[in-house]
Amino acid sequence: MGTRSSAVALFVLGLVVFAIQAIVVPVQPGRDMPRYVQSYVQLAHDYLVLPVVVNTRGPLSALGVGMPLEVGGAMAGIWLAALYAASILAWGVVALTFGPRAAILTTGLLLVYPGYGILFHGLASDALFAAAFAGWAIVVSRAILRPSVVGFGAAGLVMGLLALVRPANQVLIVLTFVPLFVRGPWSRRLQWAAAFFIASVPVTQGWRALATLRFGDAVALRPSTAVVVTALALSVLFLPHAWRRRGALLAIPLIVVAVAAVAAVAIRGDLRNPVEYARTLAQTPSSAVFLFRVFEMDRLVEPENGPASRELARVLERDLLTQEPYRSYDIDVDEFFSSGSDRMFVDLNTLGDRADLQEVTREAIRAHPRAFATGIADTIWTQLWSGRVYARESASDGEEAEPTETPVIVVNGQTLPRPSEGEPIPTSRAGPGLLGDERLQARFERDTLDLEERLPNREGTELAYLLNQASRAFPSLVVWLAVGLVALAVRRPRRALAVLTISAAALAVIVATSLVTFAVPEYAVPVSPAFVLLAAAGLVGAHPRGRLRRPWRTQP
C-alpha cells in the first residue's frame, strides 16, 4: 500500500467495478440534469434566457455536465467512470494516513457500497460533488497533518471550488476554525485559519463578480463586500511583526468606508438588521431561505402568525386568488397556506414586492418553534438513517398498468383538467421567467435539447433489483458515524483530528441542506465515504504513541 503501482491498481479496480455496475445500471441522466444543461448552454454561449438556473446551479457542475455531452454520450460514461475510480483512489489515499489496514478497509467497503456506485451512473452534480469532496479530503487532511500557510490555503481554495460545484457547500467556511485546534504557536494557528478563509474568497466571490459583470442585474449573484473586506483585514496577519501595527492602521480607512456605506444605506432607509450583516460575513443563510421549509415542507405559514402574515393573506386575496387558475379551482387563503404546493410556492415568491416574505418566515418560526425544529431534526435523521440511492429498474412485461385517474375534475359545477402530480392547480400563474425574444428562446430550447438527447435514457436490467436490495442492506450513515465515534473514543488512534474534520464537514453539508429542503439521498451519499473512513480509522487505525494523547491534539 502507498506505492505508485498500488495506486494504479486501485484506480483500475475502480474502473472494473464501474464497468460491472454499468451492465446492470447504464449511464443515464442524473437528478436535475436538464437544469445543469440549461445552465451550461447559457454559460457557454452569449445569451441569457433562464436566469434562475444560473443563480441556483454551480458553474463547475454545469461545465462538468455539459462539456462531456458536447463530445458525445459515450464521453459522459468515460467521464463518470474516471470520476468514480478517482474518488475511490482519493479516499484510499486519505485512509492510508491512518495505516494500511484502514486504507484496505475503507476502499474495500466503498467498492462494495452499492449506493455510492449507483450515484456515479447518473450525469448530474451529485457525482461531480462526490469526486470533488474526495479530492478536498486529501488536501485538508494533509494540511492538518503538515500544517502550513500553503497547505491551509490550498484547502480553502478547494473549498471555494466545492461551492462552485454545489452552492450549499459555502457552509464549509466554518472549517476556518479548524487550524486553531492544530498544535503550534497561536500566531501560526491564526495565520493558518486566515489562509483558509482568504484563499476561498477569490474563488467564491470571483465567480459572483464575473457573473454580475457578464449578465448584469438579470442574475442575483452580487459579491459580498463584507467577505472581501474581512479577507483584506485578515491579510494583516501575514505581515512581518514590525509591520502588523502599520497594517492595522491601513485597515482604518476600510472601516471608515464601511461605516460611511452603512450610514448612506441607513439614510435611504434600507439598513438591515445587524444579524443579517453577520450572516453575510459568515456566508450562512438568512431567514429568507427558510421560506420553502415553513411554507411547503412544514406548512407553518398562516394568518394568525402575525401582522406580516395577515398582510400576506390580504395580498393573496386581492392580487392572486382572484386570478386564474386560482379562481376556477376555487382556491382560498386557507387552502393556499395549507397545501404545501410547489406551484403555489412559485407564485408566492412573486409577491415579494407587496409582502414582507422574510418577516412572514420569521413569524412562522416564532409561532411554531417546536414544529420548525422537529421538521429539521426529522430531515437530518432521514438523511442519516435512510439516505440511500437506488438504481432505476426495468419495467416488467407482465406488470399490469396502474389504473389512471379521470383526466378531469368538477369544481363548482365546472369541468376542469385534473392537475398533475397531486397538485391543487395545473400550473403556476407565474411563468418560468424567460428573457429575450421568441427567436432567442427557441434557440435556447434547441441547444438544450440537442445536448440532452446525446445521452441515451436507458432503463436498468432486471438485475438492478438485486443491486437495490444490496443498497438497502448496506449499513446507513448513522451506523458508520456511531461506530466511528465510539471506536475513536475507545482506541484513540493517531491523527484523529484529520478524520474528525472530514466527518464534521460531511455532517455540516448534510445539516445545511436539511435546513432548507427535503431529505434527498443525493445530498448525503456524496459525502458518505467520510463516515466509512471514520469507522475504519476508529476500528483499525494506527494506535497512538502514548495512551494519554488527546485525539484533537494529534500530529504525525
C-alpha positions as CSV (number, residue, x, y, z in Angstrom):
1,M,0.0,0.0,0.0
2,G,1.1,3.5,-0.6
3,T,3.2,2.8,-3.8
4,R,2.5,4.2,-7.3
5,S,1.8,0.7,-8.6
6,S,-0.8,0.1,-5.8
7,A,-2.5,3.4,-6.7
8,V,-2.7,2.5,-10.3
9,A,-4.1,-0.9,-9.4
10,L,-6.7,0.6,-7.2
11,F,-7.8,3.1,-9.9
12,V,-8.0,0.2,-12.5
13,L,-10.1,-1.8,-9.9
14,G,-12.4,1.1,-9.6
15,L,-12.9,1.2,-13.4
16,V,-13.6,-2.6,-13.4
17,V,-16.2,-2.2,-10.7
18,F,-17.8,0.7,-12.5
19,A,-18.0,-1.4,-15.7
20,I,-19.6,-4.3,-13.9
21,Q,-22.2,-2.0,-12.4
22,A,-22.8,-0.4,-15.9
23,I,-24.0,-3.8,-17.1
24,V,-26.8,-3.5,-14.6
25,V,-27.2,0.2,-14.3
26,P,-26.3,2.0,-17.6
27,V,-25.2,5.6,-17.5
28,Q,-28.3,7.8,-17.7
29,P,-29.4,11.3,-16.9
30,G,-29.0,12.2,-13.3
31,R,-31.1,14.2,-10.9
32,D,-32.0,17.6,-12.4
33,M,-29.6,17.0,-15.4
34,P,-31.7,19.2,-17.7
35,R,-31.2,22.2,-15.3
36,Y,-27.4,21.8,-15.5
37,V,-27.6,21.5,-19.2
38,Q,-29.6,24.8,-19.3
39,S,-27.0,26.5,-17.2
40,Y,-24.2,25.2,-19.3
41,V,-25.8,26.4,-22.5
42,Q,-26.1,29.9,-21.1
43,L,-22.5,29.9,-19.7
44,A,-21.1,28.6,-23.0
45,H,-23.0,31.0,-25.3
46,D,-23.5,34.7,-25.4
47,Y,-27.1,34.9,-24.2
48,L,-29.2,34.6,-21.0
49,V,-32.7,33.2,-21.2
50,L,-33.4,31.4,-17.9
51,P,-31.5,33.3,-15.1
52,V,-32.8,31.1,-12.3
53,V,-30.6,28.2,-13.2
54,V,-27.5,30.3,-13.3
55,N,-28.4,31.7,-9.9
56,T,-29.0,28.3,-8.3
57,R,-26.7,25.8,-10.1
58,G,-22.9,25.8,-9.5
59,P,-20.9,26.7,-12.7
60,L,-18.5,23.8,-12.3
61,S,-21.3,21.4,-12.2
62,A,-22.8,23.0,-15.3
63,L,-19.4,22.6,-17.1
64,G,-19.0,19.0,-15.7
65,V,-22.3,18.0,-17.2
66,G,-22.3,20.0,-20.4
67,M,-18.8,19.5,-21.7
68,P,-18.9,15.7,-21.8
69,L,-22.2,15.9,-23.7
70,E,-20.5,18.3,-26.2
71,V,-18.2,15.5,-27.1
72,G,-20.9,12.8,-27.1
73,G,-22.9,10.5,-25.0
74,A,-20.1,7.9,-24.8
75,M,-17.8,10.5,-23.3
76,A,-20.2,11.0,-20.4
77,G,-19.8,7.4,-19.5
78,I,-16.0,7.6,-19.6
79,W,-16.1,10.8,-17.6
80,L,-18.2,9.3,-14.9
81,A,-16.1,6.1,-14.7
82,A,-12.9,8.2,-14.3
83,L,-14.6,10.2,-11.5
84,Y,-15.7,7.1,-9.7
85,A,-12.3,5.4,-9.9
86,A,-10.5,8.7,-8.9
87,S,-12.8,9.1,-5.9
88,I,-12.1,5.6,-4.6
89,L,-8.4,6.3,-5.0
90,A,-8.7,9.6,-3.2
91,W,-10.4,8.0,-0.2
92,G,-7.8,5.3,-0.2
93,V,-5.0,8.0,-0.1
94,V,-6.8,9.7,2.9
95,A,-7.3,6.4,4.7
96,L,-3.7,5.5,4.3
97,T,-2.9,8.3,6.7
98,F,-4.3,6.1,9.4
99,G,-2.4,3.0,8.3
100,P,-2.6,0.3,5.6
101,R,-5.4,-1.6,7.4
102,A,-7.6,1.5,7.5
103,A,-6.9,2.1,3.7
104,I,-7.8,-1.5,2.8
105,L,-10.9,-1.5,4.9
106,T,-12.1,1.9,3.6
107,T,-11.5,1.2,-0.1
108,G,-12.9,-2.3,0.2
109,L,-16.2,-1.0,1.7
110,L,-16.5,1.8,-0.8
111,L,-16.0,-0.6,-3.7
112,V,-18.9,-2.8,-2.5
113,Y,-21.0,0.2,-1.4
114,P,-23.9,0.0,-4.0
115,G,-25.4,3.4,-3.4
116,Y,-22.1,5.2,-3.9
117,G,-21.5,3.3,-7.2
118,I,-25.1,4.0,-8.4
119,L,-24.5,7.7,-7.8
120,F,-21.8,7.8,-10.5
121,H,-24.1,6.3,-13.1
122,G,-26.2,9.4,-13.3
123,L,-24.8,12.5,-15.1
124,A,-25.5,15.4,-12.7
125,S,-23.9,17.4,-9.9
126,D,-24.1,14.6,-7.4
127,A,-21.3,12.5,-9.0
128,L,-19.2,15.7,-9.5
129,F,-19.6,16.7,-5.9
130,A,-18.8,13.2,-4.6
131,A,-15.5,13.2,-6.6
132,A,-14.7,16.8,-5.7
133,F,-15.3,16.2,-2.0
134,A,-13.0,13.2,-2.1
135,G,-10.2,15.4,-3.6
136,W,-10.8,18.1,-1.0
137,A,-10.5,15.4,1.8
138,I,-6.9,14.7,0.6
139,V,-6.0,18.4,0.7
140,V,-7.5,19.2,4.1
141,S,-6.1,16.1,5.7
142,R,-2.6,16.9,4.6
143,A,-3.0,20.5,5.7
144,I,-3.9,19.3,9.2
145,L,-1.1,16.7,9.4
146,R,1.6,19.0,8.0
147,P,0.2,22.4,8.9
148,S,1.4,25.4,6.8
149,V,0.1,28.5,5.3
150,V,0.3,26.9,1.8
151,G,-1.5,23.8,3.0
152,F,-4.4,25.5,4.6
153,G,-4.6,28.0,1.7
154,A,-4.9,25.1,-0.7
155,A,-7.7,23.6,1.5
156,G,-9.5,26.9,1.4
157,L,-9.1,27.2,-2.3
158,V,-10.5,23.8,-3.0
159,M,-13.3,24.5,-0.5
160,G,-14.2,27.5,-2.7
161,L,-14.3,25.3,-5.7
162,L,-16.7,23.0,-3.9
163,A,-19.0,25.9,-3.5
164,L,-18.9,26.3,-7.3
165,V,-19.9,22.7,-7.7
166,R,-22.8,23.0,-5.2
167,P,-23.6,26.4,-3.7
168,A,-24.7,25.0,-0.4
169,N,-21.1,23.9,0.2
170,Q,-20.4,27.5,1.3
171,V,-21.2,26.2,4.8
172,L,-17.7,24.6,4.8
173,I,-16.4,28.1,5.6
174,V,-16.9,27.2,9.2
175,L,-13.8,25.0,8.9
176,T,-11.8,28.2,9.1
177,F,-11.7,27.5,12.9
178,V,-10.1,24.0,12.5
179,P,-6.5,25.3,12.4
180,L,-7.0,26.7,15.8
181,F,-7.0,23.1,17.2
182,V,-3.8,22.1,15.5
183,R,-0.6,22.2,17.5
184,G,1.6,25.2,17.0
185,P,2.1,28.8,18.2
186,W,-1.0,30.8,18.3
187,S,0.4,33.3,15.8
188,R,0.8,30.4,13.3
189,R,-2.6,29.0,14.1
190,L,-4.2,32.4,13.3
191,Q,-2.3,32.6,10.0
192,W,-3.4,29.1,9.0
193,A,-7.0,30.0,9.7
194,A,-6.7,33.2,7.8
195,A,-5.1,31.4,4.9
196,F,-8.0,29.0,4.7
197,F,-10.6,31.9,4.6
198,I,-8.7,34.2,2.3
199,A,-7.9,31.5,-0.3
200,S,-11.6,30.7,-0.6
201,V,-12.7,34.3,-1.2
202,P,-11.2,34.9,-4.8
203,V,-13.0,31.7,-5.9
204,T,-16.4,32.2,-4.5
205,Q,-16.6,36.0,-4.8
206,G,-14.7,36.0,-8.1
207,W,-17.5,33.8,-9.7
208,R,-20.1,36.2,-8.4
209,A,-18.3,39.2,-9.8
210,L,-17.8,37.5,-13.1
211,A,-21.5,36.5,-13.4
212,T,-22.6,40.0,-12.4
213,L,-20.2,41.6,-14.9
214,R,-21.4,39.3,-17.7
215,F,-25.2,39.1,-17.0
216,G,-25.8,42.3,-15.0
217,D,-28.9,42.7,-12.9
218,A,-30.5,39.6,-14.5
219,V,-28.7,37.4,-12.0
220,A,-28.7,37.6,-8.2
221,L,-25.0,36.9,-7.7
222,R,-23.6,40.0,-6.2
223,P,-20.2,39.7,-4.5
224,S,-20.2,40.1,-0.7
225,T,-18.4,43.2,0.4
226,A,-18.3,42.0,4.0
227,V,-16.5,38.8,2.9
228,V,-13.9,40.7,0.8
229,V,-13.2,43.3,3.5
230,T,-12.8,40.6,6.1
231,A,-10.3,38.8,3.8
232,L,-8.3,42.0,3.4
233,A,-8.3,42.6,7.1
234,L,-7.1,39.1,7.9
235,S,-4.2,39.6,5.4
236,V,-2.6,41.8,8.1
237,L,-1.7,38.6,9.9
238,F,0.9,37.7,7.2
239,L,2.8,41.0,7.5
240,P,6.1,40.9,9.5
241,H,5.6,41.5,13.2
242,A,7.0,45.0,13.0
243,W,4.6,45.9,10.2
244,R,1.4,44.5,11.7
245,R,0.6,47.7,13.6
246,R,1.1,49.7,10.5
247,G,-1.1,47.2,8.6
248,A,-3.8,47.6,11.2
249,L,-3.6,51.4,10.7
250,L,-4.0,50.9,7.0
251,A,-7.2,48.9,7.7
252,I,-8.8,52.0,9.4
253,P,-9.7,53.6,6.0
254,L,-11.5,50.4,5.1
255,I,-13.5,50.6,8.3
256,V,-14.3,54.3,7.7
257,V,-15.5,53.5,4.2
258,A,-17.6,50.6,5.5
259,V,-19.2,52.8,8.2
260,A,-19.9,55.5,5.6
261,A,-21.5,53.0,3.3
262,V,-23.7,51.7,6.2
263,A,-24.7,55.3,7.1
264,A,-25.6,56.0,3.4
265,V,-27.8,52.9,3.4
266,A,-29.4,54.0,6.7
267,I,-30.2,57.4,5.2
268,R,-32.0,55.7,2.4
269,G,-34.0,53.7,4.9
270,D,-32.6,50.3,3.7
271,L,-30.4,49.4,6.7
272,R,-30.7,45.8,7.6
273,N,-30.7,44.1,10.9
274,P,-27.0,43.7,12.2
275,V,-27.7,39.9,12.3
276,E,-28.1,40.0,8.6
277,Y,-24.7,41.5,8.1
278,A,-23.2,38.9,10.4
279,R,-24.8,36.2,8.3
280,T,-23.4,37.6,5.2
281,L,-19.9,37.6,6.7
282,A,-20.3,34.0,7.8
283,Q,-21.9,33.1,4.5
284,T,-24.8,31.5,6.3
285,P,-28.4,31.6,5.1
286,S,-30.8,34.4,6.2
287,S,-34.4,33.7,7.2
288,A,-35.5,34.1,3.6
289,V,-34.1,30.7,2.6
290,F,-36.4,29.1,5.3
291,L,-39.5,30.2,3.4
292,F,-39.5,27.0,1.4
293,R,-39.4,24.9,4.6
294,V,-42.1,26.9,6.6
295,F,-44.4,27.1,3.6
296,E,-44.0,23.9,1.5
297,M,-42.3,21.4,3.9
298,D,-43.7,22.1,7.3
299,R,-46.7,24.2,6.3
300,L,-46.4,26.7,9.2
301,V,-47.5,29.9,7.4
302,E,-50.9,31.1,8.5
303,P,-52.5,34.5,9.0
304,E,-52.6,34.0,12.8
305,N,-48.8,34.1,13.0
306,G,-48.5,37.9,13.0
307,P,-49.1,41.1,11.1
308,A,-46.9,40.3,8.2
309,S,-48.7,37.0,7.7
310,R,-52.1,38.8,7.8
311,E,-50.9,41.3,5.3
312,L,-49.7,38.5,3.0
313,A,-53.2,36.9,3.3
314,R,-54.8,40.2,2.2
315,V,-52.4,40.5,-0.7
316,L,-53.2,36.9,-1.8
317,E,-57.0,37.6,-1.7
318,R,-56.6,40.9,-3.6
319,D,-53.9,40.1,-6.2
320,L,-53.5,36.4,-6.7
321,L,-56.6,34.3,-5.8
322,T,-58.8,36.3,-8.0
323,Q,-56.7,35.4,-11.0
324,E,-56.5,32.1,-13.0
325,P,-56.0,29.3,-12.3
326,Y,-56.9,30.0,-8.6
327,R,-60.3,31.4,-9.4
328,S,-61.5,28.5,-11.4
329,Y,-60.1,25.9,-9.0
330,D,-61.8,27.7,-6.0
331,I,-58.5,28.1,-4.0
332,D,-58.9,30.2,-0.8
333,V,-56.4,31.6,1.6
334,D,-56.6,28.6,4.0
335,E,-56.0,26.1,1.2
336,F,-53.2,28.2,-0.3
337,F,-51.3,28.1,3.1
338,S,-52.1,24.5,3.9
339,S,-51.4,22.9,0.5
340,G,-47.6,22.7,0.6
341,S,-47.9,23.1,-3.2
342,D,-44.7,23.7,-5.2
343,R,-46.6,25.5,-7.9
344,M,-48.2,27.9,-5.3
345,F,-44.7,28.5,-3.8
346,V,-43.5,29.8,-7.2
347,D,-46.4,32.3,-7.2
348,L,-45.8,33.2,-3.6
349,N,-42.3,34.3,-4.4
350,T,-43.7,36.8,-7.0
351,L,-45.4,38.7,-4.1
352,G,-42.1,39.8,-2.5
353,D,-42.6,43.4,-3.6
354,R,-46.0,43.6,-1.9
355,A,-45.5,41.5,1.2
356,D,-42.5,41.1,3.6
357,L,-41.8,37.4,3.0
358,Q,-38.8,37.4,5.3
359,E,-40.9,38.7,8.2
360,V,-43.6,36.1,7.2
361,T,-40.9,33.4,7.6
362,R,-39.7,34.7,10.9
363,E,-43.3,34.9,12.2
364,A,-43.9,31.3,11.2
365,I,-40.8,30.2,13.1
366,R,-41.6,32.2,16.2
367,A,-45.2,30.9,16.2
368,H,-44.2,27.3,15.7
369,P,-40.7,26.9,17.0
370,R,-41.1,23.3,18.1
371,A,-42.6,22.2,14.7
372,F,-39.9,24.0,12.9
373,A,-37.1,22.4,14.9
374,T,-38.7,19.0,14.7
375,G,-39.0,19.2,11.0
376,I,-35.3,20.0,10.6
377,A,-34.4,17.2,13.0
378,D,-36.6,14.7,11.1
379,T,-35.0,15.7,7.8
380,I,-31.5,15.2,9.2
381,W,-32.4,11.9,10.7
382,T,-33.9,10.7,7.5
383,Q,-30.7,11.6,5.6
384,L,-28.5,9.8,8.1
385,W,-30.7,6.7,8.6
386,S,-32.4,6.1,5.3
387,G,-30.5,8.2,2.8
388,R,-29.8,5.5,0.1
389,V,-29.6,5.8,-3.7
390,Y,-31.4,3.2,-5.8
391,A,-31.0,2.3,-9.5
392,R,-33.8,2.7,-12.0
393,E,-35.3,-0.8,-12.6
394,S,-36.7,-2.0,-15.9
395,A,-40.4,-2.4,-16.2
396,S,-41.6,-6.0,-16.3
397,D,-43.5,-7.0,-19.3
398,G,-46.1,-8.7,-17.2
399,E,-46.7,-5.7,-15.0
400,E,-50.3,-4.5,-15.0
401,A,-50.7,-0.8,-15.6
402,E,-52.0,1.0,-12.6
403,P,-55.5,2.4,-13.0
404,T,-55.3,6.1,-14.1
405,E,-57.4,8.8,-12.6
406,T,-60.0,10.6,-14.7
407,P,-58.5,13.4,-16.7
408,V,-61.0,15.9,-15.4
409,I,-62.5,17.1,-12.1
410,V,-65.6,19.1,-11.3
411,V,-65.3,22.3,-9.3
412,N,-68.4,24.3,-8.5
413,G,-70.2,22.6,-11.4
414,Q,-67.4,23.4,-13.9
415,T,-65.4,20.6,-15.6
416,L,-61.7,21.4,-15.4
417,P,-58.5,19.5,-16.3
418,R,-57.2,17.4,-13.3
419,P,-53.9,18.9,-12.0
420,S,-51.0,16.6,-12.3
421,E,-48.7,15.3,-9.5
422,G,-51.3,15.7,-6.8
423,E,-51.2,19.5,-7.1
424,P,-54.3,21.6,-6.4
425,I,-53.7,23.7,-9.6
426,P,-52.5,22.6,-13.0
427,T,-49.7,25.2,-13.3
428,S,-48.3,28.3,-11.5
429,R,-49.6,31.6,-12.6
430,A,-46.1,33.0,-12.9
431,G,-44.1,32.0,-16.0
432,P,-40.7,30.4,-16.0
433,G,-39.0,33.8,-16.1
434,L,-37.6,33.6,-19.6
435,L,-35.7,36.5,-21.0
436,G,-35.2,37.5,-24.7
437,D,-37.5,37.3,-27.7
438,E,-39.1,34.2,-29.1
439,R,-36.3,33.5,-31.5
440,L,-33.7,33.5,-28.7
441,Q,-35.9,31.3,-26.5
442,A,-36.3,28.9,-29.4
443,R,-32.6,28.8,-29.9
444,F,-32.1,28.1,-26.2
445,E,-34.6,25.2,-26.2
446,R,-33.0,23.8,-29.3
447,D,-29.4,23.9,-27.9
448,T,-30.5,22.4,-24.6
449,L,-32.5,19.6,-26.2
450,D,-29.6,18.8,-28.5
451,L,-27.3,18.2,-25.6
452,E,-29.8,16.3,-23.5
453,E,-30.5,13.8,-26.4
454,R,-26.9,12.9,-26.7
455,L,-27.1,10.8,-23.5
456,P,-29.3,7.7,-24.0
457,N,-32.0,7.4,-21.4
458,R,-31.9,3.6,-20.9
459,E,-33.7,1.6,-18.3
460,G,-31.7,-0.7,-16.0
461,T,-31.8,-4.5,-16.3
462,E,-33.7,-6.9,-14.2
463,L,-30.6,-7.3,-12.1
464,A,-31.0,-3.7,-10.9
465,Y,-33.5,-5.1,-8.4
466,L,-30.7,-7.1,-6.7
467,L,-28.4,-4.1,-6.7
468,N,-31.1,-2.1,-5.0
469,Q,-31.6,-4.8,-2.4
470,A,-27.9,-4.7,-1.7
471,S,-28.1,-0.9,-1.4
472,R,-31.0,-1.3,1.1
473,A,-29.0,-3.8,3.2
474,F,-25.8,-1.7,3.3
475,P,-25.4,0.0,6.8
476,S,-26.8,3.5,7.0
477,L,-24.7,6.6,7.5
478,V,-25.6,6.9,11.2
479,V,-24.3,3.4,11.8
480,W,-20.9,4.3,10.4
481,L,-20.9,7.6,12.3
482,A,-21.7,5.9,15.6
483,V,-19.2,3.1,15.2
484,G,-16.5,5.6,14.2
485,L,-17.1,7.9,17.2
486,V,-17.2,5.1,19.7
487,A,-14.1,3.4,18.3
488,L,-12.3,6.7,18.2
489,A,-13.1,7.4,21.8
490,V,-12.0,3.9,22.9
491,R,-8.9,3.3,20.8
492,R,-7.8,6.9,20.3
493,P,-5.9,6.3,17.1
494,R,-3.3,8.8,15.8
495,R,-4.1,11.7,13.6
496,A,-7.7,11.7,14.7
497,L,-8.2,15.4,14.1
498,A,-8.0,14.9,10.3
499,V,-10.7,12.3,10.2
500,L,-12.9,14.2,12.6
501,T,-12.6,17.3,10.4
502,I,-13.6,15.5,7.3
503,S,-16.5,13.8,9.1
504,A,-17.6,17.1,10.6
505,A,-17.5,18.7,7.1
506,A,-19.7,15.9,5.7
507,L,-22.1,16.3,8.6
508,A,-22.2,20.1,8.0
509,V,-23.1,19.6,4.4
510,I,-26.0,17.2,5.3
511,V,-27.3,19.6,8.1
512,A,-27.1,22.7,5.8
513,T,-29.1,21.1,3.1
514,S,-31.6,19.6,5.6
515,L,-32.3,23.1,6.9
516,V,-33.8,24.3,3.7
517,T,-35.0,21.4,1.6
518,F,-36.4,17.8,1.6
519,A,-34.4,14.8,2.5
520,V,-32.9,13.9,-0.8
521,P,-30.4,10.9,-0.7
522,E,-28.3,12.5,-3.4
523,Y,-27.4,15.3,-0.9
524,A,-26.0,12.8,1.6
525,V,-24.5,10.0,-0.3
526,P,-21.7,12.1,-2.0
527,V,-20.2,12.7,1.5
528,S,-21.0,9.3,3.0
529,P,-17.4,7.9,2.5
530,A,-16.3,10.3,5.2
531,F,-18.3,8.3,7.8
532,V,-17.0,5.0,6.4
533,L,-13.5,6.4,6.8
534,L,-14.3,7.5,10.3
535,A,-15.3,3.9,11.2
536,A,-12.3,2.4,9.5
537,A,-9.9,4.8,11.2
538,G,-11.5,4.2,14.6
539,L,-11.6,0.4,14.3
540,V,-8.2,-0.4,12.7
541,G,-6.3,3.0,12.6
542,A,-2.8,3.2,14.0
543,H,-2.6,3.3,17.8
544,P,-1.3,6.5,19.5
545,R,2.3,6.5,20.7
546,G,1.1,7.4,24.2
547,R,-2.2,6.5,25.9
548,L,-2.7,10.0,27.2
549,R,-2.5,11.7,23.8
550,R,-5.6,13.7,23.1
551,P,-7.2,12.9,19.7
552,W,-7.9,16.6,18.9
553,R,-4.2,17.5,19.5
554,T,-2.7,14.8,17.3
555,Q,0.2,15.2,14.9
556,P,2.2,12.7,12.8
